[in-house]
Amino acid sequence: MLYALSGMTTGVLRSVRIVKIAMYSSLVSLVLKTAMNWLLIGGKLGFPALGIEGAALATLIARTGEFLLVMVFVYWKEDKLQIRLKKMRKLEGGLGRLYFKTSIPVICNEVFWAFGVSAQAIVLGRMGTDVIAANSICSAITQLTAVLFHGISSAACVIVGNTIGSGEREQLDELKKYFQKYTAVFGTIAGGLVLLAIPLVPFLYHIDGITLTYCRQLMMITAIITPFQAVQSTNMMGVLRGGGDVHFQMLNDMIFLWGVTVPLGFLTGMYFKAPIMVVGICLKCDQVIKVFTSEWRLRTGKWVHDMTGN
């Protein structure tokens, strides 16, 4: 609950280009969680050794600290939006319709995307514990490198939305090219970092044998796919979502996730018993396809929607 409130609030603040508080609150959460994990899991400096309960308590403390920092900022420092509880008691009819028209496709997109990721995990899980371990390690490493382009995607969403709202549509094509160029660069760097991390895996995770082989194969696939993932993420989650084109984004994600990757994953992984590299390619091929479908949509010009009502 606390994370939802602080996350939603920082998201609203980002939309009006107040971005530093999100960074500071994340840093506070990270420091608190790391420190409290060290103190409470193993029982350091006189604290009780609570094990997994200590890890849970550390997470709660970190999220509470994050929430309190955001709320202090909102009530005592922020002066653009003046977010207050009393303002939330009444919602204007026009604004409510706009909210639900925009948010429902986004919520459906995220929900079915989560189900799709779970379906992909089922495919890999049925291939054995070695594959599960390898995929977990690969995911942990790639998530660290993905921050290089996820930040660009979030920034693109805010800046594109602000640009449309201010009536400066002539700048959109240049902005699109700008974000695509930099996200391609950072996506390539992220993929290179994944490749560089492959020799370090045995030292970081103490694995060997078939698990290490599977992990290396999955990381190689991920490294190749990452630049495509970066570009489609900026196109879809950044530019198109910033332009209010949430219906296309939802359909594009759902068609290729549930119509291509999940069926191919089940067929290759559970029916044909294909090698892990083949299954991995099938489960990630939508990242490549969506680069071209999202670019097609951007070139049509039909993705620009003024959400201000002007």
C-alpha positions in Angstrom: 0.0 0.0 0.0 2.8 2.4 0.9 4.7 1.6 -2.2 1.6 2.1 -4.4 0.9 5.5 -2.9 4.5 6.8 -3.1 4.9 5.3 -6.6 1.7 6.9 -7.9 2.6 10.3 -6.3 6.1 10.4 -7.8 4.6 9.4 -11.2 2.3 12.4 -11.0 5.2 14.6 -10.1 7.3 13.3 -13.0 4.5 14.3 -15.4 5.1 17.9 -14.5 8.9 17.5 -14.6 9.5 17.3 -10.9 11.8 14.3 -11.0 14.5 14.6 -8.3 12.2 13.5 -5.4 11.7 10.2 -7.1 15.5 9.7 -7.3 16.0 10.8 -3.6 13.1 8.5 -2.3 14.5 5.5 -4.2 18.0 6.2 -2.8 16.5 6.4 0.7 14.6 3.1 0.2 17.7 1.4 -1.2 19.9 2.5 1.8 17.3 1.7 4.4 16.6 -1.8 2.9 20.3 -2.6 2.5 21.1 -1.5 6.1 18.1 -3.1 7.7 18.7 -6.4 5.8 22.3 -6.5 7.2 21.1 -5.7 10.7 18.0 -7.9 10.9 18.7 -11.0 8.8 21.9 -12.1 10.5 21.6 -10.1 13.7 24.3 -7.4 13.6 25.2 -4.8 16.2 22.9 -6.3 18.8 19.8 -6.6 16.6 18.0 -9.9 16.7 18.7 -12.4 13.9 15.3 -12.7 12.3 16.2 -14.4 9.0 13.5 -14.2 6.4 11.3 -12.2 8.8 14.1 -9.7 9.1 14.1 -9.4 5.4 10.4 -8.7 5.3 10.7 -6.2 8.1 13.6 -4.4 6.3 11.4 -4.1 3.2 8.6 -2.6 5.2 10.9 -0.1 6.9 12.4 0.9 3.6 9.0 1.5 1.9 7.8 3.4 4.9 10.8 5.7 4.8 10.3 6.2 1.1 6.6 7.0 1.6 7.3 9.5 4.4 9.9 11.4 2.4 7.6 11.7 -0.6 4.7 12.9 1.6 6.9 15.5 3.4 8.0 16.8 0.0 4.4 17.0 -1.3 3.0 18.8 1.8 5.9 21.2 2.5 8.0 21.7 -0.6 6.0 21.0 -3.8 4.1 24.1 -5.2 3.0 23.1 -8.7 0.2 20.6 -8.1 -0.6 21.1 -4.4 -1.7 17.5 -3.9 -4.1 17.3 -1.0 -6.6 14.7 0.3 -9.5 17.2 0.2 -9.0 17.7 -3.5 -9.6 14.0 -4.1 -13.1 13.9 -2.7 -14.6 15.2 -5.9 -13.7 14.4 -9.5 -14.9 16.4 -12.4 -17.0 14.4 -14.9 -14.9 15.2 -17.9 -11.7 14.5 -16.2 -13.0 11.3 -14.8 -14.0 10.1 -18.3 -10.6 11.0 -19.6 -8.9 9.2 -16.8 -10.7 6.0 -17.3 -10.5 6.1 -21.1 -6.7 6.4 -20.7 -6.0 4.3 -17.7 -8.1 1.2 -18.4 -6.1 0.2 -21.5 -2.9 0.8 -19.6 -4.1 -1.3 -16.6 -5.3 -4.1 -18.9 -2.0 -4.0 -20.7 0.0 -4.3 -17.5 -2.2 -7.1 -16.1 -2.1 -9.3 -19.2 1.6 -8.5 -19.6 2.1 -9.9 -16.1 0.2 -13.0 -17.0 2.2 -13.4 -20.1 5.5 -13.2 -18.2 4.1 -15.8 -15.8 3.2 -18.0 -18.7 6.8 -17.7 -20.0 8.1 -18.6 -16.5 5.9 -21.7 -16.6 7.5 -22.8 -19.9 11.0 -22.4 -18.5 10.0 -23.9 -15.2 8.8 -27.1 -16.9 12.2 -27.5 -18.5 13.9 -28.2 -15.2 15.5 -26.6 -12.2 18.8 -25.9 -14.1 16.9 -23.8 -16.5 15.0 -22.0 -13.7 18.3 -21.2 -11.9 19.9 -20.0 -15.2 16.9 -17.8 -16.1 16.9 -16.2 -12.6 20.5 -15.3 -12.8 20.2 -14.0 -16.4 17.1 -11.9 -15.4 18.9 -10.4 -12.4 21.8 -9.3 -14.5 19.8 -8.0 -17.4 17.5 -6.0 -15.1 20.5 -4.1 -13.8 21.7 -3.2 -17.3 18.1 -2.3 -18.5 18.0 0.8 -16.3 20.2 2.5 -18.9 17.3 2.7 -21.4 14.3 2.5 -19.1 15.1 5.9 -17.8 15.1 7.3 -21.4 11.7 5.7 -22.0 10.2 7.3 -18.9 11.7 10.7 -19.8 10.3 10.3 -23.3 6.8 9.7 -22.0 6.9 12.9 -19.9 8.5 15.2 -22.5 6.3 14.0 -25.4 3.2 14.5 -23.3 4.3 18.0 -22.2 5.1 18.9 -25.8 1.7 17.8 -27.2 -0.1 19.6 -24.3 1.8 22.8 -25.0 0.7 22.7 -28.7 4.2 22.3 -30.1 3.5 19.3 -32.3 6.0 20.3 -34.9 8.8 19.2 -32.5 7.5 15.7 -32.1 9.3 14.2 -35.1 12.6 15.6 -33.9 12.0 14.4 -30.4 11.2 10.9 -31.6 14.4 10.7 -33.5 16.3 12.1 -30.6 15.0 9.5 -28.1 15.4 6.6 -30.6 19.0 7.5 -31.3 20.0 7.7 -27.6 18.0 4.6 -26.6 19.7 2.6 -29.4 23.1 3.7 -28.1 22.3 2.9 -24.5 20.6 -0.4 -25.5 23.7 -1.5 -27.3 25.8 -0.6 -24.3 23.4 -2.5 -22.1 23.7 -5.6 -24.3 27.5 -5.3 -24.3 27.5 -5.2 -20.5 25.5 -8.4 -20.5 28.1 -10.0 -22.7 30.9 -8.7 -20.4 29.1 -10.2 -17.4 29.1 -13.7 -18.8 32.6 -14.7 -17.6 31.8 -13.3 -14.2 28.8 -15.5 -13.6 30.7 -18.5 -12.1 32.4 -16.2 -9.5 29.2 -14.2 -8.6 26.8 -17.2 -8.3 29.1 -20.2 -7.8 27.4 -22.3 -10.4 28.8 -24.8 -12.9 27.9 -27.6 -15.3 24.7 -27.5 -17.2 23.3 -24.6 -15.2 26.2 -22.4 -16.2 25.9 -23.5 -19.8 22.2 -22.6 -19.9 22.9 -19.2 -18.2 25.5 -18.3 -20.8 23.2 -19.2 -23.6 20.3 -17.1 -22.2 22.6 -14.2 -21.6 23.9 -14.3 -25.2 20.4 -14.2 -26.5 19.5 -11.4 -24.2 22.5 -9.4 -25.2 21.6 -9.6 -28.8 17.9 -8.8 -28.2 18.6 -5.9 -25.7 19.1 -3.1 -28.3 15.8 -4.1 -30.0 14.1 -4.2 -26.6 15.5 -0.7 -25.8 14.1 0.9 -29.0 10.7 -0.7 -28.8 10.4 0.2 -25.1 11.1 3.8 -25.9 8.7 3.8 -28.9 5.9 2.0 -27.0 6.3 3.0 -23.3 7.8 6.4 -24.0 6.7 8.1 -27.2 3.4 6.3 -27.9 2.2 6.3 -24.3 3.3 9.9 -24.0 1.2 10.7 -27.0 -1.9 9.1 -25.4 -1.9 6.2 -27.9 -2.6 3.6 -25.2 -5.1 1.5 -27.2 -2.6 0.7 -30.0 0.1 0.0 -27.4 -2.2 -2.4 -25.6 -3.2 -4.3 -28.8 0.4 -4.4 -30.0 1.7 -5.9 -26.8 -1.1 -8.4 -26.4 -1.1 -9.6 -30.0 2.6 -10.4 -30.1 2.9 -11.6 -26.5 -0.2 -13.9 -26.5 -0.3 -14.6 -30.2 3.3 -15.3 -30.9 5.8 -15.6 -28.0 3.7 -17.5 -25.5 2.4 -20.1 -28.0 5.8 -20.5 -29.6 7.3 -20.9 -26.1 4.9 -23.7 -25.1 5.3 -25.5 -28.5 9.1 -25.4 -28.5 9.7 -25.8 -24.8 7.0 -28.3 -23.7 5.9 -30.1 -26.9 9.0 -30.3 -29.1 11.5 -30.2 -26.2 13.7 -27.9 -28.1 17.1 -26.7 -26.8 17.1 -23.7 -24.4 18.5 -21.4 -27.0 15.6 -22.0 -29.4 13.0 -21.6 -26.6 14.8 -18.4 -25.4 14.7 -16.9 -28.9 11.0 -17.7 -29.2 10.2 -16.1 -25.9 11.9 -12.9 -26.8 11.2 -12.5 -30.5 8.3 -10.1 -29.9 10.9 -7.5 -28.8 12.3 -7.4 -32.4 8.8 -7.4 -34.0 7.6 -4.5 -31.9 10.4 -2.3 -33.1 8.9 -2.4 -36.6 5.2 -2.2 -35.6 5.8 0.7 -33.3 7.8 2.6 -35.9 5.1 2.0 -38.4 2.6 3.5 -36.0 4.8 6.5 -35.3 5.1 7.3 -39.0 1.3 7.3 -39.5 1.0 10.3 -37.2 -2.2 8.9 -35.8 -0.7 8.4 -32.3 -0.8 12.0 -31.2 -3.7 12.7 -28.8 -4.1 15.9 -26.9 -5.1 14.8 -23.4 -5.6 18.4 -22.1 -9.0 18.8 -23.7 -7.9 21.9 -25.5 
